Amino acid sequence: MRWCSFMEFTRALSSIFFALLLLVVMAAGFTMMFRPEPAWKLLKNAAIAFAIFLVATILLQWFYSAFWHLKQ
């Protein structure tokens, strides 16, 4: 039962993060029309945030899975 609630938590966290990431990409696209240099920085920061979130999510699931198997 705990594994299911953990998966629901990561799914909700991912949904919120990707919604914010979509807003950042849209803001960067709007900024690109007027000032391209800051928009590229914004897109670069969004890509870095995406990579960090992806790695952190994978590691968190791996650690939880390892802990769950050790507990049994």
mmCIF file as gemmi writes it, N, C-alpha and C atoms, coordinates in Angstrom:
data_model
loop_
_atom_site.group_PDB
_atom_site.id
_atom_site.type_symbol
_atom_site.label_atom_id
_atom_site.label_alt_id
_atom_site.label_comp_id
_atom_site.label_asym_id
_atom_site.label_entity_id
_atom_site.label_seq_id
_atom_site.pdbx_PDB_ins_code
_atom_site.Cartn_x
_atom_site.Cartn_y
_atom_site.Cartn_z
_atom_site.occupancy
_atom_site.B_iso_or_equiv
_atom_site.pdbx_formal_charge
_atom_site.auth_seq_id
_atom_site.auth_asym_id
_atom_site.pdbx_PDB_model_num
ATOM 1 N N . MET Axp A 1 ? 0.816 -1.195 0 1 0 ? 1 A 1
ATOM 2 C CA . MET Axp A 1 ? 0 0 0 1 0 ? 1 A 1
ATOM 3 C C . MET Axp A 1 ? 0.861 1.261 0 1 0 ? 1 A 1
ATOM 4 N N . ARG Axp A 2 ? 1.985 1.235 0.689 1 0 ? 2 A 1
ATOM 5 C CA . ARG Axp A 2 ? 2.845 2.406 0.729 1 0 ? 2 A 1
ATOM 6 C C . ARG Axp A 2 ? 3.447 2.701 -0.636 1 0 ? 2 A 1
ATOM 7 N N . TRP Axp A 3 ? 3.769 1.667 -1.395 1 0 ? 3 A 1
ATOM 8 C CA . TRP Axp A 3 ? 4.367 1.882 -2.711 1 0 ? 3 A 1
ATOM 9 C C . TRP Axp A 3 ? 3.393 2.629 -3.617 1 0 ? 3 A 1
ATOM 10 N N . CYS Axp A 4 ? 2.137 2.295 -3.522 1 0 ? 4 A 1
ATOM 11 C CA . CYS Axp A 4 ? 1.122 2.972 -4.323 1 0 ? 4 A 1
ATOM 12 C C . CYS Axp A 4 ? 1.02 4.442 -3.94 1 0 ? 4 A 1
ATOM 13 N N . SER Axp A 5 ? 1.043 4.747 -2.662 1 0 ? 5 A 1
ATOM 14 C CA . SER Axp A 5 ? 0.949 6.14 -2.251 1 0 ? 5 A 1
ATOM 15 C C . SER Axp A 5 ? 2.209 6.911 -2.636 1 0 ? 5 A 1
ATOM 16 N N . PHE Axp A 6 ? 3.365 6.248 -2.624 1 0 ? 6 A 1
ATOM 17 C CA . PHE Axp A 6 ? 4.591 6.903 -3.056 1 0 ? 6 A 1
ATOM 18 C C . PHE Axp A 6 ? 4.532 7.215 -4.543 1 0 ? 6 A 1
ATOM 19 N N . MET Axp A 7 ? 4.009 6.28 -5.333 1 0 ? 7 A 1
ATOM 20 C CA . MET Axp A 7 ? 3.889 6.521 -6.765 1 0 ? 7 A 1
ATOM 21 C C . MET Axp A 7 ? 2.904 7.652 -7.054 1 0 ? 7 A 1
ATOM 22 N N . GLU Axp A 8 ? 1.835 7.726 -6.29 1 0 ? 8 A 1
ATOM 23 C CA . GLU Axp A 8 ? 0.889 8.829 -6.456 1 0 ? 8 A 1
ATOM 24 C C . GLU Axp A 8 ? 1.541 10.157 -6.11 1 0 ? 8 A 1
ATOM 25 N N . PHE Axp A 9 ? 2.382 10.163 -5.088 1 0 ? 9 A 1
ATOM 26 C CA . PHE Axp A 9 ? 3.096 11.376 -4.705 1 0 ? 9 A 1
ATOM 27 C C . PHE Axp A 9 ? 4.041 11.827 -5.811 1 0 ? 9 A 1
ATOM 28 N N . THR Axp A 10 ? 4.816 10.914 -6.363 1 0 ? 10 A 1
ATOM 29 C CA . THR Axp A 10 ? 5.748 11.295 -7.43 1 0 ? 10 A 1
ATOM 30 C C . THR Axp A 10 ? 4.995 11.712 -8.686 1 0 ? 10 A 1
ATOM 31 N N . ARG Axp A 11 ? 3.86 11.104 -8.959 1 0 ? 11 A 1
ATOM 32 C CA . ARG Axp A 11 ? 3.059 11.504 -10.118 1 0 ? 11 A 1
ATOM 33 C C . ARG Axp A 11 ? 2.511 12.915 -9.945 1 0 ? 11 A 1
ATOM 34 N N . ALA Axp A 12 ? 2.041 13.231 -8.756 1 0 ? 12 A 1
ATOM 35 C CA . ALA Axp A 12 ? 1.535 14.583 -8.489 1 0 ? 12 A 1
ATOM 36 C C . ALA Axp A 12 ? 2.657 15.614 -8.549 1 0 ? 12 A 1
ATOM 37 N N . LEU Axp A 13 ? 3.802 15.281 -7.988 1 0 ? 13 A 1
ATOM 38 C CA . LEU Axp A 13 ? 4.946 16.187 -8.032 1 0 ? 13 A 1
ATOM 39 C C . LEU Axp A 13 ? 5.41 16.409 -9.465 1 0 ? 13 A 1
ATOM 40 N N . SER Axp A 14 ? 5.419 15.357 -10.26 1 0 ? 14 A 1
ATOM 41 C CA . SER Axp A 14 ? 5.813 15.485 -11.663 1 0 ? 14 A 1
ATOM 42 C C . SER Axp A 14 ? 4.825 16.338 -12.444 1 0 ? 14 A 1
ATOM 43 N N . SER Axp A 15 ? 3.556 16.184 -12.166 1 0 ? 15 A 1
ATOM 44 C CA . SER Axp A 15 ? 2.546 16.986 -12.859 1 0 ? 15 A 1
ATOM 45 C C . SER Axp A 15 ? 2.715 18.472 -12.571 1 0 ? 15 A 1
ATOM 46 N N . ILE Axp A 16 ? 2.95 18.798 -11.315 1 0 ? 16 A 1
ATOM 47 C CA . ILE Axp A 16 ? 3.153 20.202 -10.949 1 0 ? 16 A 1
ATOM 48 C C . ILE Axp A 16 ? 4.419 20.747 -11.598 1 0 ? 16 A 1
ATOM 49 N N . PHE Axp A 17 ? 5.489 19.963 -11.548 1 0 ? 17 A 1
ATOM 50 C CA . PHE Axp A 17 ? 6.75 20.425 -12.122 1 0 ? 17 A 1
ATOM 51 C C . PHE Axp A 17 ? 6.625 20.639 -13.63 1 0 ? 17 A 1
ATOM 52 N N . PHE Axp A 18 ? 6.002 19.707 -14.327 1 0 ? 18 A 1
ATOM 53 C CA . PHE Axp A 18 ? 5.895 19.846 -15.778 1 0 ? 18 A 1
ATOM 54 C C . PHE Axp A 18 ? 4.945 20.97 -16.183 1 0 ? 18 A 1
ATOM 55 N N . ALA Axp A 19 ? 3.953 21.257 -15.369 1 0 ? 19 A 1
ATOM 56 C CA . ALA Axp A 19 ? 3.093 22.41 -15.647 1 0 ? 19 A 1
ATOM 57 C C . ALA Axp A 19 ? 3.888 23.711 -15.528 1 0 ? 19 A 1
ATOM 58 N N . LEU Axp A 20 ? 4.709 23.812 -14.484 1 0 ? 20 A 1
ATOM 59 C CA . LEU Axp A 20 ? 5.559 24.985 -14.331 1 0 ? 20 A 1
ATOM 60 C C . LEU Axp A 20 ? 6.606 25.077 -15.442 1 0 ? 20 A 1
ATOM 61 N N . LEU Axp A 21 ? 7.145 23.938 -15.836 1 0 ? 21 A 1
ATOM 62 C CA . LEU Axp A 21 ? 8.122 23.921 -16.933 1 0 ? 21 A 1
ATOM 63 C C . LEU Axp A 21 ? 7.481 24.382 -18.237 1 0 ? 21 A 1
ATOM 64 N N . LEU Axp A 22 ? 6.246 23.983 -18.475 1 0 ? 22 A 1
ATOM 65 C CA . LEU Axp A 22 ? 5.541 24.435 -19.67 1 0 ? 22 A 1
ATOM 66 C C . LEU Axp A 22 ? 5.326 25.951 -19.64 1 0 ? 22 A 1
ATOM 67 N N . LEU Axp A 23 ? 4.994 26.491 -18.482 1 0 ? 23 A 1
ATOM 68 C CA . LEU Axp A 23 ? 4.839 27.94 -18.355 1 0 ? 23 A 1
ATOM 69 C C . LEU Axp A 23 ? 6.156 28.664 -18.616 1 0 ? 23 A 1
ATOM 70 N N . VAL Axp A 24 ? 7.26 28.105 -18.161 1 0 ? 24 A 1
ATOM 71 C CA . VAL Axp A 24 ? 8.569 28.72 -18.393 1 0 ? 24 A 1
ATOM 72 C C . VAL Axp A 24 ? 8.912 28.705 -19.873 1 0 ? 24 A 1
ATOM 73 N N . VAL Axp A 25 ? 8.638 27.613 -20.551 1 0 ? 25 A 1
ATOM 74 C CA . VAL Axp A 25 ? 8.917 27.531 -21.988 1 0 ? 25 A 1
ATOM 75 C C . VAL Axp A 25 ? 8.048 28.52 -22.756 1 0 ? 25 A 1
ATOM 76 N N . MET Axp A 26 ? 6.793 28.662 -22.346 1 0 ? 26 A 1
ATOM 77 C CA . MET Axp A 26 ? 5.926 29.638 -23.008 1 0 ? 26 A 1
ATOM 78 C C . MET Axp A 26 ? 6.41 31.064 -22.762 1 0 ? 26 A 1
ATOM 79 N N . ALA Axp A 27 ? 6.846 31.351 -21.547 1 0 ? 27 A 1
ATOM 80 C CA . ALA Axp A 27 ? 7.377 32.683 -21.239 1 0 ? 27 A 1
ATOM 81 C C . ALA Axp A 27 ? 8.655 32.954 -22.019 1 0 ? 27 A 1
ATOM 82 N N . ALA Axp A 28 ? 9.492 31.939 -22.167 1 0 ? 28 A 1
ATOM 83 C CA . ALA Axp A 28 ? 10.716 32.11 -22.945 1 0 ? 28 A 1
ATOM 84 C C . ALA Axp A 28 ? 10.389 32.351 -24.415 1 0 ? 28 A 1
ATOM 85 N N . GLY Axp A 29 ? 9.387 31.687 -24.937 1 0 ? 29 A 1
ATOM 86 C CA . GLY Axp A 29 ? 8.98 31.909 -26.323 1 0 ? 29 A 1
ATOM 87 C C . GLY Axp A 29 ? 8.447 33.309 -26.535 1 0 ? 29 A 1
ATOM 88 N N . PHE Axp A 30 ? 7.696 33.806 -25.556 1 0 ? 30 A 1
ATOM 89 C CA . PHE Axp A 30 ? 7.198 35.179 -25.65 1 0 ? 30 A 1
ATOM 90 C C . PHE Axp A 30 ? 8.351 36.177 -25.541 1 0 ? 30 A 1
ATOM 91 N N . THR Axp A 31 ? 9.287 35.909 -24.654 1 0 ? 31 A 1
ATOM 92 C CA . THR Axp A 31 ? 10.447 36.788 -24.482 1 0 ? 31 A 1
ATOM 93 C C . THR Axp A 31 ? 11.354 36.749 -25.707 1 0 ? 31 A 1
ATOM 94 N N . MET Axp A 32 ? 11.374 35.632 -26.393 1 0 ? 32 A 1
ATOM 95 C CA . MET Axp A 32 ? 12.227 35.476 -27.575 1 0 ? 32 A 1
ATOM 96 C C . MET Axp A 32 ? 11.88 36.498 -28.658 1 0 ? 32 A 1
ATOM 97 N N . MET Axp A 33 ? 10.629 36.944 -28.698 1 0 ? 33 A 1
ATOM 98 C CA . MET Axp A 33 ? 10.232 37.916 -29.718 1 0 ? 33 A 1
ATOM 99 C C . MET Axp A 33 ? 10.892 39.269 -29.498 1 0 ? 33 A 1
ATOM 100 N N . PHE Axp A 34 ? 11.15 39.624 -28.252 1 0 ? 34 A 1
ATOM 101 C CA . PHE Axp A 34 ? 11.641 40.964 -27.953 1 0 ? 34 A 1
ATOM 102 C C . PHE Axp A 34 ? 13.123 40.988 -27.58 1 0 ? 34 A 1
ATOM 103 N N . ARG Axp A 35 ? 13.535 40.054 -26.723 1 0 ? 35 A 1
ATOM 104 C CA . ARG Axp A 35 ? 14.927 40.015 -26.281 1 0 ? 35 A 1
ATOM 105 C C . ARG Axp A 35 ? 15.4 38.568 -26.276 1 0 ? 35 A 1
ATOM 106 N N . PRO Axp A 36 ? 16.084 38.13 -27.335 1 0 ? 36 A 1
ATOM 107 C CA . PRO Axp A 36 ? 16.466 36.719 -27.451 1 0 ? 36 A 1
ATOM 108 C C . PRO Axp A 36 ? 17.508 36.251 -26.43 1 0 ? 36 A 1
ATOM 109 N N . GLU Axp A 37 ? 18.422 37.137 -26.013 1 0 ? 37 A 1
ATOM 110 C CA . GLU Axp A 37 ? 19.49 36.69 -25.105 1 0 ? 37 A 1
ATOM 111 C C . GLU Axp A 37 ? 18.957 36.189 -23.762 1 0 ? 37 A 1
ATOM 112 N N . PRO Axp A 38 ? 18.093 36.96 -23.083 1 0 ? 38 A 1
ATOM 113 C CA . PRO Axp A 38 ? 17.551 36.434 -21.816 1 0 ? 38 A 1
ATOM 114 C C . PRO Axp A 38 ? 16.667 35.204 -22.014 1 0 ? 38 A 1
ATOM 115 N N . ALA Axp A 39 ? 16.026 35.114 -23.175 1 0 ? 39 A 1
ATOM 116 C CA . ALA Axp A 39 ? 15.163 33.953 -23.428 1 0 ? 39 A 1
ATOM 117 C C . ALA Axp A 39 ? 15.99 32.681 -23.53 1 0 ? 39 A 1
ATOM 118 N N . TRP Axp A 40 ? 17.168 32.77 -24.164 1 0 ? 40 A 1
ATOM 119 C CA . TRP Axp A 40 ? 18.02 31.583 -24.254 1 0 ? 40 A 1
ATOM 120 C C . TRP Axp A 40 ? 18.52 31.169 -22.873 1 0 ? 40 A 1
ATOM 121 N N . LYS Axp A 41 ? 18.818 32.147 -22.013 1 0 ? 41 A 1
ATOM 122 C CA . LYS Axp A 41 ? 19.218 31.828 -20.637 1 0 ? 41 A 1
ATOM 123 C C . LYS Axp A 41 ? 18.076 31.135 -19.899 1 0 ? 41 A 1
ATOM 124 N N . LEU Axp A 42 ? 16.867 31.638 -20.107 1 0 ? 42 A 1
ATOM 125 C CA . LEU Axp A 42 ? 15.7 31.048 -19.456 1 0 ? 42 A 1
ATOM 126 C C . LEU Axp A 42 ? 15.482 29.606 -19.929 1 0 ? 42 A 1
ATOM 127 N N . LEU Axp A 43 ? 15.627 29.377 -21.233 1 0 ? 43 A 1
ATOM 128 C CA . LEU Axp A 43 ? 15.487 28.009 -21.752 1 0 ? 43 A 1
ATOM 129 C C . LEU Axp A 43 ? 16.599 27.097 -21.242 1 0 ? 43 A 1
ATOM 130 N N . LYS Axp A 44 ? 17.812 27.636 -21.136 1 0 ? 44 A 1
ATOM 131 C CA . LYS Axp A 44 ? 18.921 26.834 -20.618 1 0 ? 44 A 1
ATOM 132 C C . LYS Axp A 44 ? 18.669 26.459 -19.165 1 0 ? 44 A 1
ATOM 133 N N . ASN Axp A 45 ? 18.191 27.416 -18.362 1 0 ? 45 A 1
ATOM 134 C CA . ASN Axp A 45 ? 17.874 27.117 -16.964 1 0 ? 45 A 1
ATOM 135 C C . ASN Axp A 45 ? 16.734 26.108 -16.845 1 0 ? 45 A 1
ATOM 136 N N . ALA Axp A 46 ? 15.76 26.194 -17.742 1 0 ? 46 A 1
ATOM 137 C CA . ALA Axp A 46 ? 14.655 25.224 -17.732 1 0 ? 46 A 1
ATOM 138 C C . ALA Axp A 46 ? 15.157 23.824 -18.077 1 0 ? 46 A 1
ATOM 139 N N . ALA Axp A 47 ? 16.08 23.737 -19.027 1 0 ? 47 A 1
ATOM 140 C CA . ALA Axp A 47 ? 16.638 22.427 -19.394 1 0 ? 47 A 1
ATOM 141 C C . ALA Axp A 47 ? 17.45 21.84 -18.248 1 0 ? 47 A 1
ATOM 142 N N . ILE Axp A 48 ? 18.201 22.68 -17.561 1 0 ? 48 A 1
ATOM 143 C CA . ILE Axp A 48 ? 18.979 22.203 -16.411 1 0 ? 48 A 1
ATOM 144 C C . ILE Axp A 48 ? 18.051 21.744 -15.292 1 0 ? 48 A 1
ATOM 145 N N . ALA Axp A 49 ? 16.995 22.512 -15.036 1 0 ? 49 A 1
ATOM 146 C CA . ALA Axp A 49 ? 16.029 22.125 -14.003 1 0 ? 49 A 1
ATOM 147 C C . ALA Axp A 49 ? 15.347 20.807 -14.355 1 0 ? 49 A 1
ATOM 148 N N . PHE Axp A 50 ? 15.031 20.628 -15.64 1 0 ? 50 A 1
ATOM 149 C CA . PHE Axp A 50 ? 14.419 19.374 -16.077 1 0 ? 50 A 1
ATOM 150 C C . PHE Axp A 50 ? 15.363 18.198 -15.854 1 0 ? 50 A 1
ATOM 151 N N . ALA Axp A 51 ? 16.635 18.37 -16.206 1 0 ? 51 A 1
ATOM 152 C CA . ALA Axp A 51 ? 17.607 17.284 -16.031 1 0 ? 51 A 1
ATOM 153 C C . ALA Axp A 51 ? 17.795 16.945 -14.558 1 0 ? 51 A 1
ATOM 154 N N . ILE Axp A 52 ? 17.888 17.956 -13.715 1 0 ? 52 A 1
ATOM 155 C CA . ILE Axp A 52 ? 18.048 17.709 -12.28 1 0 ? 52 A 1
ATOM 156 C C . ILE Axp A 52 ? 16.816 17.016 -11.71 1 0 ? 52 A 1
ATOM 157 N N . PHE Axp A 53 ? 15.633 17.46 -12.115 1 0 ? 53 A 1
ATOM 158 C CA . PHE Axp A 53 ? 14.402 16.836 -11.624 1 0 ? 53 A 1
ATOM 159 C C . PHE Axp A 53 ? 14.312 15.379 -12.073 1 0 ? 53 A 1
ATOM 160 N N . LEU Axp A 54 ? 14.696 15.115 -13.304 1 0 ? 54 A 1
ATOM 161 C CA . LEU Axp A 54 ? 14.648 13.748 -13.817 1 0 ? 54 A 1
ATOM 162 C C . LEU Axp A 54 ? 15.592 12.833 -13.048 1 0 ? 54 A 1
ATOM 163 N N . VAL Axp A 55 ? 16.816 13.274 -12.847 1 0 ? 55 A 1
ATOM 164 C CA . VAL Axp A 55 ? 17.792 12.467 -12.111 1 0 ? 55 A 1
ATOM 165 C C . VAL Axp A 55 ? 17.35 12.281 -10.661 1 0 ? 55 A 1
ATOM 166 N N . ALA Axp A 56 ? 16.855 13.348 -10.04 1 0 ? 56 A 1
ATOM 167 C CA . ALA Axp A 56 ? 16.412 13.253 -8.646 1 0 ? 56 A 1
ATOM 168 C C . ALA Axp A 56 ? 15.226 12.3 -8.495 1 0 ? 56 A 1
ATOM 169 N N . THR Axp A 57 ? 14.304 12.338 -9.439 1 0 ? 57 A 1
ATOM 170 C CA . THR Axp A 57 ? 13.158 11.436 -9.384 1 0 ? 57 A 1
ATOM 171 C C . THR Axp A 57 ? 13.584 9.982 -9.545 1 0 ? 57 A 1
ATOM 172 N N . ILE Axp A 58 ? 14.49 9.734 -10.474 1 0 ? 58 A 1
ATOM 173 C CA . ILE Axp A 58 ? 14.983 8.368 -10.676 1 0 ? 58 A 1
ATOM 174 C C . ILE Axp A 58 ? 15.702 7.867 -9.432 1 0 ? 58 A 1
ATOM 175 N N . LEU Axp A 59 ? 16.564 8.711 -8.851 1 0 ? 59 A 1
ATOM 176 C CA . LEU Axp A 59 ? 17.279 8.297 -7.64 1 0 ? 59 A 1
ATOM 177 C C . LEU Axp A 59 ? 16.338 8.091 -6.468 1 0 ? 59 A 1
ATOM 178 N N . LEU Axp A 60 ? 15.354 8.951 -6.319 1 0 ? 60 A 1
ATOM 179 C CA . LEU Axp A 60 ? 14.397 8.809 -5.231 1 0 ? 60 A 1
ATOM 180 C C . LEU Axp A 60 ? 13.611 7.508 -5.363 1 0 ? 60 A 1
ATOM 181 N N . GLN Axp A 61 ? 13.175 7.185 -6.564 1 0 ? 61 A 1
ATOM 182 C CA . GLN Axp A 61 ? 12.459 5.922 -6.766 1 0 ? 61 A 1
ATOM 183 C C . GLN Axp A 61 ? 13.365 4.72 -6.531 1 0 ? 61 A 1
ATOM 184 N N . TRP Axp A 62 ? 14.626 4.84 -6.94 1 0 ? 62 A 1
ATOM 185 C CA . TRP Axp A 62 ? 15.563 3.737 -6.742 1 0 ? 62 A 1
ATOM 186 C C . TRP Axp A 62 ? 15.825 3.516 -5.255 1 0 ? 62 A 1
ATOM 187 N N . PHE Axp A 63 ? 16.063 4.602 -4.511 1 0 ? 63 A 1
ATOM 188 C CA . PHE Axp A 63 ? 16.299 4.471 -3.074 1 0 ? 63 A 1
ATOM 189 C C . PHE Axp A 63 ? 15.068 3.935 -2.351 1 0 ? 63 A 1
ATOM 190 N N . TYR Axp A 64 ? 13.907 4.392 -2.719 1 0 ? 64 A 1
ATOM 191 C CA . TYR Axp A 64 ? 12.7 3.907 -2.075 1 0 ? 64 A 1
ATOM 192 C C . TYR Axp A 64 ? 12.484 2.43 -2.383 1 0 ? 64 A 1
ATOM 193 N N . SER Axp A 65 ? 12.745 2.044 -3.622 1 0 ? 65 A 1
ATOM 194 C CA . SER Axp A 65 ? 12.586 0.646 -3.99 1 0 ? 65 A 1
ATOM 195 C C . SER Axp A 65 ? 13.585 -0.233 -3.236 1 0 ? 65 A 1
ATOM 196 N N . ALA Axp A 66 ? 14.826 0.219 -3.128 1 0 ? 66 A 1
ATOM 197 C CA . ALA Axp A 66 ? 15.833 -0.546 -2.395 1 0 ? 66 A 1
ATOM 198 C C . ALA Axp A 66 ? 15.471 -0.649 -0.921 1 0 ? 66 A 1
ATOM 199 N N . PHE Axp A 67 ? 15.008 0.448 -0.327 1 0 ? 67 A 1
ATOM 200 C CA . PHE Axp A 67 ? 14.593 0.426 1.076 1 0 ? 67 A 1
ATOM 201 C C . PHE Axp A 67 ? 13.393 -0.482 1.276 1 0 ? 67 A 1
ATOM 202 N N . TRP Axp A 68 ? 12.454 -0.457 0.33 1 0 ? 68 A 1
ATOM 203 C CA . TRP Axp A 68 ? 11.257 -1.266 0.425 1 0 ? 68 A 1
ATOM 204 C C . TRP Axp A 68 ? 11.611 -2.768 0.371 1 0 ? 68 A 1
ATOM 205 N N . HIS Axp A 69 ? 12.582 -3.123 -0.494 1 0 ? 69 A 1
ATOM 206 C CA . HIS Axp A 69 ? 12.979 -4.525 -0.592 1 0 ? 69 A 1
ATOM 207 C C . HIS Axp A 69 ? 13.784 -4.963 0.628 1 0 ? 69 A 1
ATOM 208 N N . LEU Axp A 70 ? 14.566 -4.081 1.196 1 0 ? 70 A 1
ATOM 209 C CA . LEU Axp A 70 ? 15.316 -4.435 2.398 1 0 ? 70 A 1
ATOM 210 C C . LEU Axp A 70 ? 14.404 -4.595 3.602 1 0 ? 70 A 1
ATOM 211 N N . LYS Axp A 71 ? 13.333 -3.839 3.626 1 0 ? 71 A 1
ATOM 212 C CA . LYS Axp A 71 ? 12.401 -3.875 4.737 1 0 ? 71 A 1
ATOM 213 C C . LYS Axp A 71 ? 11.643 -5.207 4.779 1 0 ? 71 A 1
ATOM 214 N N . GLN Axp A 72 ? 11.415 -5.813 3.626 1 0 ? 72 A 1
ATOM 215 C CA . GLN Axp A 72 ? 10.63 -7.054 3.596 1 0 ? 72 A 1
ATOM 216 C C . GLN Axp A 72 ? 11.434 -8.252 3.971 1 0 ? 72 A 1
